[in-house]
């Protein structure tokens, strides 16, 4: 996912592991005997392949009260992107996320018109909990309108990694403050889990009141213990790196015990040598505080590593027989490519296309995109899988 620009996530993960924070997912609660209300479908079984192969499409996410990021977004550009997701990547699903409801609706309707399965996920990071829930209610009503007026299924993801992005669960007014608290402070993790699931339950109640299809949640694998009894689909944001695929099987096995479909709502890596091992932390290789953001150190751009990692992970998820896997992500408008390595922000991007601005320093400058090697790797995989 698009990470806020600050401290090194790997430091948090190392400290969290040392403190025992990285618990087995879901160990604080017990799977129910039946699926949640409205649930349908069965968990994936190894060897059966994915049902949905998709990509995350961010329409613009607000990080704190104020305007959306100053980036170019038009309906025409969105339609071009979805055409590439449909016909170029051969996806049969897309996760549409963001903060602006008009963008969410336009994008979702275009995806559904193309016959794509849509997961709709509202994102309103670092806003008060009441605002997050009100925004979720509006999105749920939109999702219900879409669900009842289009043939492809619409799933609602009620949120994303609330432990990091919603105030009131971990002390701190902003994502930066909460990360710093977890890295440096003393904290009561069971209390954090209780506050997390209290808020998740509120979000589920809001979603169920307005939306009558299946719901899920984008949980940070290893960081969040979620009561999946509340949901129809188990949703995992999974950026782990293992050389042995069996380690992925062991790490993901606990999510199966809920006897519900399992989806990987986010996975992928950035576009530099060593990015696969850094996983979700790849964004932090840029110094965003400089007047013109710069890549730190002497990183080497490596589109092939990104392509191979994504292809390997798609193979893992196919063999696991999960319900679906959504690659993060299609485009990163805020991280343009440059031929000068020091300013090649696309190296810190998880996207499968690289943005080339007319004016590299101006986020409002017109741009075009070009496919990376990962684009073709995903296309080959999906084409072959659909052929099977």
C-alpha positions as CSV (number, residue, x, y, z in Angstrom):
1,X,0.0,0.0,0.0
2,X,1.1,3.6,-0.4
3,X,3.0,4.3,2.8
4,X,3.2,7.6,4.6
5,X,6.6,9.1,4.3
6,X,8.6,8.8,7.4
7,X,10.4,6.3,9.6
8,X,11.8,3.0,8.6
9,X,9.2,0.2,8.9
10,X,11.8,-2.5,9.1
11,X,13.0,-1.0,12.4
12,X,9.4,-1.4,13.7
13,X,9.3,-5.0,12.5
14,X,12.6,-5.9,14.2
15,X,11.5,-4.3,17.5
16,X,8.1,-5.8,17.3
17,X,9.6,-9.3,16.8
18,X,11.9,-8.8,19.7
19,X,8.9,-7.7,21.9
20,X,6.8,-10.7,20.8
21,X,4.4,-8.4,19.0
22,X,4.4,-10.5,15.8
23,X,1.9,-13.0,17.1
24,X,0.3,-15.8,15.1
25,X,-2.6,-14.1,13.2
26,X,-5.9,-14.5,14.9
27,X,-4.6,-16.2,18.1
28,X,-6.6,-13.9,20.4
29,X,-9.9,-15.1,19.1
30,X,-11.5,-18.4,18.2
31,X,-13.0,-19.3,14.8
32,X,-16.8,-19.6,14.9
33,X,-18.6,-22.7,13.8
34,X,-20.3,-20.9,10.9
35,X,-19.4,-18.1,8.5
36,X,-20.5,-14.6,9.3
37,X,-23.9,-13.3,8.1
38,X,-24.2,-13.2,4.4
39,X,-21.1,-15.5,4.0
40,X,-20.9,-17.8,1.0
41,X,-18.1,-19.6,-0.8
42,X,-15.5,-22.1,0.5
43,X,-11.9,-21.7,1.5
44,X,-9.3,-22.4,-1.2
45,X,-7.6,-25.7,-1.4
46,X,-4.0,-26.3,-2.3
47,X,-3.5,-27.0,-6.0
48,X,-6.8,-25.6,-7.2
49,X,-5.5,-22.2,-8.3
50,X,-6.8,-18.7,-7.7
51,X,-10.3,-17.7,-8.5
52,X,-9.5,-14.0,-8.8
53,X,-6.3,-12.5,-10.1
54,X,-6.3,-8.8,-9.6
55,X,-4.4,-5.5,-8.9
56,X,-4.9,-2.6,-6.5
57,X,-5.9,0.6,-8.1
58,X,-5.6,3.7,-5.8
59,X,-7.7,6.6,-6.9
60,X,-6.0,8.9,-4.4
61,X,-5.7,8.6,-0.6
62,X,-5.9,11.3,2.0
63,X,-3.3,11.1,4.7
64,X,-4.8,13.3,7.3
65,X,-7.4,16.1,7.1
66,X,-7.0,18.3,4.1
67,X,-7.0,17.8,0.3
68,X,-6.1,14.8,-1.6
69,X,-2.4,14.4,-2.9
70,X,-1.6,17.0,-5.6
71,X,-1.5,14.5,-8.4
72,X,-3.1,14.3,-11.8
73,X,-6.3,12.2,-11.9
74,X,-8.9,12.3,-14.6
75,X,-11.7,9.9,-15.7
76,X,-10.0,9.5,-19.1
77,X,-6.7,8.4,-17.6
78,X,-8.6,6.1,-15.3
79,X,-10.3,4.4,-18.2
80,X,-6.9,4.0,-20.0
81,X,-5.6,2.3,-16.8
82,X,-8.5,0.0,-16.4
83,X,-8.3,-1.0,-20.1
84,X,-4.6,-2.0,-19.4
85,X,-5.6,-3.9,-16.3
86,X,-8.3,-5.8,-18.2
87,X,-6.7,-6.4,-21.6
88,X,-3.0,-5.9,-20.8
89,X,-2.6,-7.6,-17.5
90,X,-5.5,-10.1,-18.1
91,X,-6.8,-9.5,-14.6
92,X,-10.4,-10.6,-13.8
93,X,-10.5,-8.4,-10.6
94,X,-9.5,-5.0,-9.3
95,X,-9.5,-3.5,-5.8
96,X,-10.6,0.1,-6.1
97,X,-9.4,2.2,-3.1
98,X,-9.1,5.8,-2.1
99,X,-10.8,8.7,-0.3
100,X,-12.9,10.6,-2.9
101,X,-16.3,8.9,-3.4
102,X,-16.8,10.3,-6.9
103,X,-13.5,8.7,-8.0
104,X,-14.4,5.5,-6.3
105,X,-17.8,5.4,-8.0
106,X,-16.5,6.3,-11.5
107,X,-13.7,3.8,-11.3
108,X,-15.8,1.0,-9.9
109,X,-18.5,1.5,-12.5
110,X,-16.0,1.4,-15.3
111,X,-14.4,-1.8,-13.9
112,X,-17.8,-3.5,-13.5
113,X,-18.7,-2.4,-17.1
114,X,-15.7,-4.3,-18.2
115,X,-16.8,-7.4,-16.3
116,X,-14.2,-7.2,-13.5
117,X,-14.9,-8.4,-10.0
118,X,-14.6,-5.3,-7.7
119,X,-13.4,-5.0,-4.1
120,X,-14.1,-1.5,-2.9
121,X,-12.0,-0.2,0.0
122,X,-12.4,3.3,1.5
123,X,-9.1,4.8,2.8
124,X,-9.1,7.8,5.0
125,X,-5.8,7.7,6.9
126,X,-5.1,9.7,10.1
127,X,-8.6,11.1,10.3
128,X,-10.6,10.8,13.6
129,X,-12.4,7.5,14.0
130,X,-15.8,9.1,13.7
131,X,-14.8,10.5,10.3
132,X,-13.5,7.1,9.2
133,X,-16.7,5.4,10.1
134,X,-18.9,8.1,8.4
135,X,-16.8,7.8,5.3
136,X,-17.2,4.0,5.5
137,X,-21.0,4.4,5.7
138,X,-21.1,6.5,2.6
139,X,-18.8,4.0,0.8
140,X,-21.0,1.1,1.9
141,X,-24.1,2.8,0.5
142,X,-22.2,3.3,-2.8
143,X,-21.1,-0.3,-2.8
144,X,-24.6,-1.5,-2.3
145,X,-25.8,0.5,-5.2
146,X,-23.1,-1.0,-7.3
147,X,-23.7,-4.5,-6.1
148,X,-27.4,-4.4,-7.0
149,X,-27.0,-2.8,-10.4
150,X,-24.1,-4.8,-11.9
151,X,-23.6,-8.5,-12.7
152,X,-20.0,-8.9,-11.4
153,X,-19.7,-9.3,-7.6
154,X,-18.9,-6.3,-5.5
155,X,-17.1,-7.0,-2.2
156,X,-16.6,-4.3,0.5
157,X,-13.3,-4.1,2.4
158,X,-14.2,-2.1,5.5
159,X,-10.6,-0.8,6.0
160,X,-6.9,-1.2,5.8
161,X,-4.4,-1.8,8.6
162,X,-6.3,0.2,11.2
163,X,-3.5,-0.5,13.8
164,X,-1.3,1.9,11.9
165,X,-3.7,4.2,10.1
166,X,-6.6,4.8,12.5
167,X,-6.0,7.1,15.6
168,X,-7.0,5.8,19.0
169,X,-5.7,2.2,18.7
170,X,-2.0,2.9,19.2
171,X,-1.1,6.2,21.0
172,X,-0.2,9.0,18.6
173,X,-2.1,11.6,16.5
174,X,-0.5,10.6,13.2
175,X,0.9,7.4,11.5
176,X,4.4,8.8,12.2
177,X,3.7,9.2,15.9
178,X,2.1,5.8,16.2
179,X,5.1,4.1,14.5
180,X,7.5,6.0,16.7
181,X,5.6,4.9,19.8
182,X,5.7,1.2,18.8
183,X,9.4,1.4,17.9
184,X,10.6,3.2,21.0
185,X,7.9,3.1,23.6
186,X,6.6,0.6,26.1
187,X,3.1,-0.6,25.2
188,X,0.5,-3.1,26.2
189,X,0.0,-5.1,23.0
190,X,-3.1,-7.1,24.3
191,X,-4.7,-3.7,25.0
192,X,-3.9,-2.6,21.5
193,X,-5.5,-5.7,20.1
194,X,-8.6,-5.1,22.1
195,X,-8.9,-1.5,20.9
196,X,-8.2,-2.7,17.3
197,X,-11.0,-5.2,17.4
198,X,-13.4,-2.8,19.2
199,X,-13.0,-0.4,16.3
200,X,-13.1,-3.2,13.7
201,X,-16.4,-4.3,15.2
202,X,-17.8,-0.8,14.9
203,X,-16.7,-0.7,11.3
204,X,-18.3,-4.0,10.5
205,X,-21.6,-2.8,12.1
206,X,-21.5,0.3,9.9
207,X,-20.8,-1.8,6.8
208,X,-23.5,-4.4,7.5
209,X,-26.1,-1.6,8.1
210,X,-25.7,-0.3,4.5
211,X,-24.2,-3.1,2.5
212,X,-25.6,-6.6,2.0
213,X,-22.9,-8.4,0.1
214,X,-19.7,-10.0,1.4
215,X,-17.2,-8.0,3.4
216,X,-13.5,-8.3,4.2
217,X,-10.6,-6.2,5.7
218,X,-7.0,-5.6,4.7
219,X,-5.1,-6.9,7.7
220,X,-1.4,-6.5,8.1
221,X,0.0,-10.0,8.3
222,X,1.7,-10.6,11.6
223,X,0.8,-7.2,13.0
224,X,-3.0,-7.4,13.5
225,X,-5.0,-10.1,15.3
226,X,-8.4,-9.9,13.7
227,X,-11.6,-11.7,14.7
228,X,-12.4,-13.1,11.3
229,X,-15.7,-14.4,12.7
230,X,-17.0,-10.9,11.8
231,X,-16.2,-11.3,8.1
232,X,-17.1,-13.3,5.1
233,X,-13.6,-13.3,3.6
234,X,-10.3,-13.3,5.3
235,X,-8.1,-10.5,3.8
236,X,-4.3,-10.4,4.2
237,X,-1.8,-7.7,3.3
238,X,1.3,-10.0,2.8
239,X,4.7,-8.7,2.0
240,X,6.9,-11.5,3.4
241,X,10.0,-12.8,1.7
242,X,11.0,-16.4,1.9
243,X,13.4,-18.3,-0.4
244,X,11.6,-21.6,0.4
245,X,8.0,-21.5,-0.7
246,X,7.1,-23.9,2.1
247,X,7.8,-21.1,4.6
248,X,5.0,-19.1,3.0
249,X,2.7,-22.1,3.4
250,X,3.6,-22.3,7.1
251,X,3.2,-18.6,7.6
252,X,-0.2,-18.4,5.9
253,X,-1.6,-21.6,7.3
254,X,-3.3,-20.0,10.4
255,X,-5.6,-17.9,8.1
256,X,-7.2,-21.2,6.8
257,X,-8.5,-22.2,10.2
258,X,-11.4,-19.8,10.0
259,X,-13.0,-22.0,7.3
260,X,-13.5,-19.0,5.0
261,X,-12.2,-17.9,1.7
262,X,-8.7,-16.4,2.0
263,X,-7.6,-13.4,-0.2
264,X,-4.3,-11.7,-0.4
265,X,-5.4,-8.1,-0.7
266,X,-1.9,-6.7,-1.1
267,X,1.5,-8.2,-2.1
268,X,4.5,-7.1,-4.1
269,X,7.8,-5.3,-3.9
270,X,9.6,-2.2,-5.2
271,X,11.9,-1.8,-8.1
272,X,15.5,-1.9,-6.9
273,X,18.0,-4.6,-6.1
274,X,17.2,-6.1,-2.7
275,X,13.6,-4.8,-2.7
276,X,12.0,-8.3,-2.5
277,X,13.7,-8.9,0.9
278,X,12.6,-5.5,2.2
279,X,9.0,-6.2,1.3
280,X,6.5,-3.6,2.4
281,X,9.4,-1.3,3.6
282,X,10.7,-0.6,0.1
283,X,9.1,2.9,0.0
284,X,11.5,4.1,2.7
285,X,14.5,4.3,0.5
286,X,13.6,7.9,-0.6
287,X,14.3,11.0,1.5
288,X,10.9,12.7,1.1
289,X,11.8,15.7,3.3
290,X,14.1,17.3,0.7
291,X,12.7,20.0,-1.5
292,X,13.2,17.6,-4.4
293,X,12.9,14.0,-3.0
294,X,16.0,11.9,-3.5
295,X,16.8,8.2,-3.4
296,X,19.1,7.4,-0.5
297,X,22.3,5.5,-1.0
298,X,23.5,3.9,-4.2
299,X,20.5,1.8,-5.1
300,X,20.4,0.0,-8.4
301,X,17.2,-0.1,-10.3
302,X,16.1,-3.7,-10.9
303,X,12.9,-4.3,-12.7
304,X,13.8,-8.0,-13.1
305,X,13.9,-8.6,-9.4
306,X,10.5,-7.1,-9.0
307,X,9.1,-9.1,-11.9
308,X,10.6,-12.4,-10.6
309,X,9.3,-11.8,-7.0
310,X,5.8,-11.0,-8.2
311,X,5.7,-14.1,-10.5
312,X,7.0,-16.3,-7.6
313,X,4.4,-15.0,-5.2
314,X,1.6,-15.5,-7.8
315,X,2.9,-19.1,-8.1
316,X,2.7,-19.5,-4.3
317,X,-0.8,-18.2,-4.1
318,X,-2.0,-20.4,-7.0
319,X,-0.6,-23.5,-5.3
320,X,-2.2,-22.5,-2.0
321,X,-5.6,-22.3,-3.9
322,X,-6.6,-19.0,-2.3
323,X,-9.8,-17.2,-3.3
324,X,-7.8,-14.3,-4.8
325,X,-4.6,-12.3,-4.9
326,X,-4.4,-8.6,-5.6
327,X,-1.0,-7.2,-6.6
328,X,-0.1,-3.8,-5.1
329,X,-0.3,-1.9,-7.3
330,X,-1.0,-0.7,-10.8
331,X,0.3,2.9,-10.7
332,X,2.1,5.3,-8.3
333,X,1.5,8.8,-9.6
334,X,3.5,10.3,-6.8
335,X,6.7,8.4,-7.6
336,X,7.8,9.3,-11.2
337,X,10.7,7.6,-13.0
338,X,13.8,9.6,-13.9
339,X,16.9,8.5,-15.9
340,X,18.9,10.0,-13.1
341,X,19.2,7.3,-10.3
342,X,19.2,9.9,-7.6
343,X,15.7,11.1,-8.6
344,X,14.3,7.9,-9.8
345,X,11.4,7.7,-7.3
346,X,9.9,4.8,-9.2
347,X,12.5,2.6,-7.6
348,X,10.5,3.1,-4.3
349,X,7.3,2.2,-6.1
350,X,5.4,-1.1,-6.0
351,X,3.6,-0.4,-9.3
352,X,3.9,-2.4,-12.5
353,X,4.0,0.8,-14.6
354,X,6.4,3.7,-14.4
355,X,5.1,7.2,-14.4
356,X,7.1,9.7,-16.6
357,X,6.2,13.3,-16.0
358,X,6.7,16.1,-18.4
359,X,8.1,18.1,-15.5
360,X,9.6,15.6,-13.0
361,X,9.4,18.0,-10.0
362,X,5.7,19.1,-10.5
363,X,3.1,16.6,-9.3
364,X,0.5,18.4,-11.3
365,X,2.5,18.0,-14.5
366,X,1.0,15.9,-17.4
367,X,2.4,12.4,-17.5
368,X,2.3,9.1,-19.3
369,X,3.2,5.6,-18.1
370,X,5.2,2.8,-19.6
371,X,5.0,-0.9,-18.5
372,X,7.8,-2.4,-16.4
373,X,9.0,-5.9,-16.7
374,X,6.7,-6.8,-13.9
375,X,3.7,-5.8,-16.1
376,X,4.7,-8.4,-18.6
377,X,5.4,-11.0,-15.9
378,X,1.9,-10.6,-14.5
379,X,0.3,-10.6,-18.0
380,X,2.1,-13.9,-18.8
381,X,1.0,-15.5,-15.6
382,X,-2.6,-14.4,-15.8
383,X,-2.9,-15.3,-19.5
384,X,-1.5,-18.8,-18.8
385,X,-3.7,-19.3,-15.7
386,X,-6.9,-18.2,-17.6
387,X,-6.0,-20.6,-20.4
388,X,-5.8,-23.4,-17.9
